[in-house]
Amino acid sequence: MKNPLTLCYGLLILLTITAAILSNSVTLSGLLISLIMGISFIKFYLVAFNFMELKKANLTWKISLLFVVGITILPIILISF
């Protein structure tokens, strides 16, 4: 696996399987929901910066995208507790 995109793809598959296993848990606690949202954020970050080539974009785009994702995920995490 010399290609970084192949490594990223494998990590995305692993994170997806992990989130699916966690979501099938009998009890969904606030901590579990926060963990699933954290995994979703990592997956979004990997897709945006590796496959959409956002790492070559202007700093303003990077910050604004992470800000929008942050204000989307943070309320869900806060409500779950």
Buried (B, 14 or more C-beta within 10 A) or exposed (E): EEEEEEEBBEBBEEBEEEBEEBEEEEEEEEEBBBBBBBBBBBBBBBBBBBEEEBEEEEEEEBEEBBEEBEEEBEEEBEEBE
